[in-house]
């Protein structure tokens, strides 16, 4: 019973962290949409740079962004 409780607690914590990271990613996209025209370019570039940096350490997962991104999402979101 204790083992099950530990496993459930671990899963709940992991799910909570993933939900927090998803919320951050959505907020970054909303920031791009809400920014006025000249600032929007800079905000968009910053997100693109952060996304590229987030997959850089996952070269083992594949040769391109598309194959590396799922690993980066599971491994944590790059904070600005």
N, C-alpha and C positions, 0 to 999 in steps of 0.2 A: 504494500500500500504506500509506503514511504517513497519507494522508487517511482511509482506512478505519479505521485504528487510532485516529485522533483522534475520529472519529464514534462508534466503539464505546465508547471511553472516556467520551465525553460522555454517551452513553445509559446507561452503567453508573452514572455519578455521579448522573444525574437519577433513575434508578430507586431508587438507594440513599436519596436525599433523600426521595422519595415514600414509601418504606417506613418511614423514620424518622418522618415526619409521621403516617402511618397508625397506627403504634405509639403515638404521643402521643395521638391521638384516642381510641383504644381504652382507653388508661390513664385518660383523663378519664372515660369512661363507667363503667369499673370502679370508679373512685373514688366515683362517685355511688352505685353499688350497694353498696359496702362501708361507706359512711359510716353511722353510727348515725342514728336518726330526726331529732333536731333539727338536726344538722349537715348532713344530706342536703339540706335545703331550701337552705341557703346555697351548697353545692357545685353544686347544680343551677342555681341562679340565676347563679352565676359563669360556668358553661359557656354558658348561654343568652346572657349579655351578651357573652362572647368571640365566640360564633358570629355574633351580630348585627354586632359590630364588624368581623369578618373579611370580611363582604360589603359593607360600607358604601362602599368605594372602587370597587366594580364596578357602579355605576349604569348604565353603558353596556351591560351585559350583559342588562339586563331590569328590569322594574318591581318584581319581588318576590324574596323570599329564594330560592325554588326555581330561578329562572333565574340568579341571581347565584352561588349556592353552588358549582357546578362550576368557575367561574372562580377563586373564592377558594381552592379546594382545590388547583388547579394552580399558583396564585401564591404559595402559602405558608400555613402555619398560624399563627394568632395565638398567640404565646407568652404564658403567664401570668406 
